[in-house]
Amino acid sequence: MPNIKSAKKRLGISSRQNLRNTAAKSAIKTSVKRFENALANGENEQAQTAYKSTVKTLDKAVSKGFLHKNTAARKKSRLSKNLKDMMS
């Protein structure tokens, strides 16, 4: 436990940021899983809507600083490839 005032403040800030980051990353994982489940079940329309919401979630995570833009681009590319493979 920190004794210095500024260290105490940083501890609080750090814990709040940790919660925020954990929630954001969990939302991303949930969205990706929802998309992958729709793909696995062969549900075209559900997969397309899940893909759109997943891309939206990834873009929002980039704008808020939870993910690097290249990481999000890589994930979106892989998801779109999976979607395209299922559609054909």
C-alpha positions as CSV (number, residue, x, y, z in Angstrom):
1,M,0.0,0.0,0.0
2,P,1.5,3.4,-1.0
3,N,2.3,6.0,1.6
4,I,2.9,9.0,-0.6
5,K,-0.2,11.0,-1.6
6,S,0.6,11.0,-5.4
7,A,1.2,7.2,-5.3
8,K,-2.2,6.7,-3.6
9,K,-3.8,8.7,-6.4
10,R,-2.1,6.7,-9.0
11,L,-3.2,3.5,-7.4
12,G,-6.8,4.6,-7.7
13,I,-6.4,5.7,-11.3
14,S,-4.6,2.5,-12.2
15,S,-7.4,0.4,-10.8
16,R,-10.1,2.4,-12.6
17,Q,-8.2,2.1,-15.9
18,N,-7.7,-1.6,-15.3
19,L,-11.5,-2.1,-14.9
20,R,-12.2,-0.1,-18.0
21,N,-9.6,-2.0,-20.1
22,T,-10.9,-5.3,-18.9
23,A,-14.5,-4.4,-19.7
24,A,-13.5,-3.2,-23.2
25,K,-11.4,-6.3,-24.0
26,S,-14.2,-8.5,-22.7
27,A,-16.7,-6.8,-25.0
28,I,-14.4,-7.4,-28.0
29,K,-14.0,-11.1,-27.1
30,T,-17.7,-11.5,-26.7
31,S,-18.5,-9.9,-30.0
32,V,-15.9,-12.0,-31.8
33,K,-17.3,-15.2,-30.2
34,R,-20.8,-14.3,-31.2
35,F,-19.6,-13.9,-34.8
36,E,-17.7,-17.2,-34.8
37,N,-20.7,-19.0,-33.3
38,A,-22.9,-17.7,-36.1
39,L,-20.3,-18.8,-38.7
40,A,-20.1,-22.2,-37.1
41,N,-23.8,-22.7,-37.2
42,G,-24.0,-21.6,-40.8
43,E,-26.4,-18.6,-40.1
44,N,-25.6,-16.2,-42.9
45,E,-27.7,-13.2,-41.9
46,Q,-26.8,-13.5,-38.2
47,A,-23.1,-13.8,-39.1
48,Q,-23.3,-10.6,-41.2
49,T,-24.9,-8.6,-38.5
50,A,-22.5,-10.0,-35.9
51,Y,-19.6,-9.1,-38.2
52,K,-20.9,-5.5,-38.5
53,S,-21.2,-5.1,-34.7
54,T,-17.8,-6.7,-34.2
55,V,-16.2,-4.2,-36.6
56,K,-18.0,-1.4,-34.8
57,T,-16.7,-2.6,-31.5
58,L,-13.2,-2.9,-32.7
59,D,-13.2,0.6,-34.3
60,K,-14.6,2.0,-31.0
61,A,-11.8,0.3,-29.1
62,V,-9.2,1.8,-31.4
63,S,-10.7,5.3,-31.0
64,K,-10.7,5.0,-27.2
65,G,-7.2,3.7,-27.1
66,F,-7.9,0.1,-26.0
67,L,-6.4,-1.5,-29.1
68,H,-3.7,-0.5,-31.6
69,K,-5.1,0.3,-35.0
70,N,-3.0,-2.4,-36.7
71,T,-4.3,-5.0,-34.2
72,A,-7.9,-4.1,-35.0
73,A,-7.1,-4.1,-38.7
74,R,-5.7,-7.6,-38.5
75,K,-8.6,-8.9,-36.6
76,K,-11.1,-7.3,-39.0
77,S,-9.2,-8.7,-41.9
78,R,-9.3,-12.2,-40.5
79,L,-13.0,-11.9,-39.6
80,S,-13.9,-10.7,-43.1
81,K,-11.9,-13.5,-44.7
82,N,-13.9,-16.0,-42.6
83,L,-17.1,-14.4,-43.6
84,K,-16.2,-14.4,-47.3
85,D,-15.2,-18.0,-47.1
86,M,-18.5,-19.0,-45.6
87,M,-20.5,-17.0,-48.1
88,S,-18.9,-18.7,-51.1
